Amino acid sequence: MEPIRIILRAAYPASLESAALRDLVRASVAETAEHQGLSTPDTEIHPDRIEILVAAPGPVALALATEVRRATGLWHRRKYGTPLWLGE
């Protein structure tokens, strides 16, 4: 199966510069993948986006990204009062 690359864009250009926030997002990707029975996907985190490379069918990859976005976005909004992801 060809890996699928999913990109989540941050709400602000430097939203993901914090090492602690990057670690939290990376842990969320790993935990969500494990929960869905997937191996941990390759995750690249840039200051303005994350790129998740997952070997799974399209709907499963989309579900993974959706849950990561939902969980981390909710946490960020509750902690800081601002959106983490573009379009929230």
HUUR-V719723 format. One record per pair of residues at least 4 apart in sequence whose ideal C-beta (glycine too) atoms are under 6 Angstrom apart, sorted by the first residue. I is the first residue (numbers start at 1). J is the second residue. Records with the same first field share a line. If there is no record, write none. Layout:
I = J, J
This chain:
1 = 55
3 = 53, 55
4 = 54, 61
5 = 51, 53
6 = 52, 61, 65
7 = 49, 51
8 = 50, 69, 85
9 = 49, 86
10 = 15, 16, 48, 49
11 = 15, 83, 85, 86
13 = 48
14 = 47
16 = 21, 22, 45, 47
17 = 47
22 = 45
25 = 50, 72
26 = 43
28 = 68, 71, 72
29 = 43, 68
30 = 40
32 = 64, 67, 68
33 = 38, 40, 41
38 = 56
41 = 52, 53, 54
42 = 53
43 = 52
44 = 51
45 = 50
52 = 65
54 = 61
56 = 60, 61
68 = 72
69 = 73, 85
72 = 84
73 = 84, 85, 88
76 = 80, 84
83 = 88
